[in-house]
Amino acid sequence: MQKPIIEVRNLVAKYGDRTILEDISLDFYQGEVTVILGSSGGGKTTLLKNIIRLTEPFSGSVKIFGEEVTQMPEDAFTKILKRVGMLFQNGALLNSIDIHENLSIPLEQHTNLPPAIVQRVIRKKLDLVNLSHALYLLPSELSGGMKKRAALARAIALDPEILFFDEPSAGLDPITSAQLDELILDLKKLLNISIVVVTHELASIHRIADRIVFLHKGKLVFHGTLSEAKECKHETVQEFFKVGRFE
C-alpha cells in the first residue's frame, strides 16, 4: 500500500478561543492532486497553514516525509520546507524587482550554486511555465495569469516534492484559469510532484483533482476520490457538486 507523503492526525486549530478545525485526520499521497474544498470560513486555508506551520497547530500530529513536524526545531523544519513549494493566492511577488530577481531569492538563500548555474535554473523554471520572455520584466508589467505563472516558477525553483496552492484561480478569467490548470497537471506528470490545492472553482476541480478533502464548519466530512465525492451522500457535498457553489 502506498505510504502517505503527508499524514495529519487529530489536528485541532484555534484562533484564540475559537476552534477553526476540529479533530482532522487525513493523508496526502505522492504524485496526486488533492483539492481542499469547503465553505468560506470552513478552515481550508487554515488547514494548509497548519500543515506547513505558517500557523502552529493547537494540538494533533502532522508528518511530512514521515517526520513529525509540529514540535520539530526550526532549523530541522527549514530543511523540510526546502522540499516544499508554496503558491500564495496573490502570488506574493516582490513588485520592486524583476522576475529574474524574484526567482533568484530562494536559490540564493538555500543553495550554494554559482551565479551561472542559478541563471540556468531560473531560465529552466520559466521555460517550464511558458514565461521565458518575462525574465527581466517587473511584476507590474505582467497580466494576472502571467503573475501566477511567475510565482509558480519561483515555487518550483528548488525542485520541491510537494506544492501547495491557495486559490490559484482567484482573479483569473476562465480561459486563463484553464491554462493554469493544464500547467499544474503538466508539472505533476513531468516532475511527479504531490500537489495540494485550496479552491472553490468547480471547473478547475473537475480538471485537476485526484482526491477531494471536504471541510464543513471546521470538520472533515469527506475524504476520497473525485468520483467518490460526486456520489457522497453528505448534504453539503451533494449541494456543492450539484450547483457548483456554497450557499
Rosetta blueprint (number, residue, H / E / L):
1 M L
2 Q L
3 K L
4 P L
5 I L
6 I E
7 E E
8 V E
9 R E
10 N E
11 L E
12 V E
13 A E
14 K E
15 Y E
16 G L
17 D L
18 R E
19 T E
20 I E
21 L E
22 E E
23 D E
24 I E
25 S E
26 L E
27 D E
28 F E
29 Y L
30 Q L
31 G L
32 E L
33 V E
34 T E
35 V E
36 I E
37 L E
38 G E
39 S L
40 S L
41 G L
42 G L
43 G L
44 K H
45 T H
46 T H
47 L H
48 L H
49 K H
50 N H
51 I H
52 I L
53 R L
54 L L
55 T L
56 E L
57 P L
58 F L
59 S E
60 G E
61 S E
62 V E
63 K E
64 I E
65 F L
66 G L
67 E E
68 E E
69 V L
70 T L
71 Q L
72 M L
73 P L
74 E H
75 D H
76 A H
77 F H
78 T H
79 K H
80 I H
81 L H
82 K L
83 R L
84 V E
85 G E
86 M E
87 L E
88 F L
89 Q L
90 N L
91 G L
92 A L
93 L L
94 L L
95 N L
96 S L
97 I L
98 D L
99 I H
100 H H
101 E H
102 N H
103 L H
104 S H
105 I H
106 P H
107 L H
108 E H
109 Q H
110 H H
111 T L
112 N L
113 L L
114 P L
115 P H
116 A H
117 I H
118 V H
119 Q H
120 R H
121 V H
122 I H
123 R H
124 K H
125 K H
126 L H
127 D H
128 L H
129 V L
130 N L
131 L L
132 S H
133 H H
134 A H
135 L L
136 Y L
137 L L
138 L L
139 P H
140 S H
141 E H
142 L L
143 S L
144 G H
145 G H
146 M H
147 K H
148 K H
149 R H
150 A H
151 A H
152 L H
153 A H
154 R H
155 A H
156 I L
157 A L
158 L L
159 D L
160 P L
161 E L
162 I E
163 L E
164 F E
165 F E
166 D E
167 E L
168 P L
169 S L
170 A L
171 G L
172 L L
173 D L
174 P H
175 I H
176 T H
177 S H
178 A H
179 Q H
180 L H
181 D H
182 E H
183 L H
184 I H
185 L H
186 D H
187 L H
188 K H
189 K H
190 L H
191 L H
192 N L
193 I L
194 S E
195 I E
196 V E
197 V E
198 V E
199 T L
200 H L
201 E L
202 L H
203 A H
204 S H
205 I H
206 H H
207 R H
208 I H
209 A L
210 D L
211 R E
212 I E
213 V E
214 F E
215 L E
216 H E
217 K L
218 G L
219 K E
220 L E
221 V E
222 F E
223 H E
224 G E
225 T E
226 L H
227 S H
228 E H
229 A H
230 K H
231 E L
232 C L
233 K L
234 H L
235 E H
236 T H
237 V H
238 Q H
239 E H
240 F H
241 F H
242 K H
243 V H
244 G L
245 R L
246 F L
247 E L
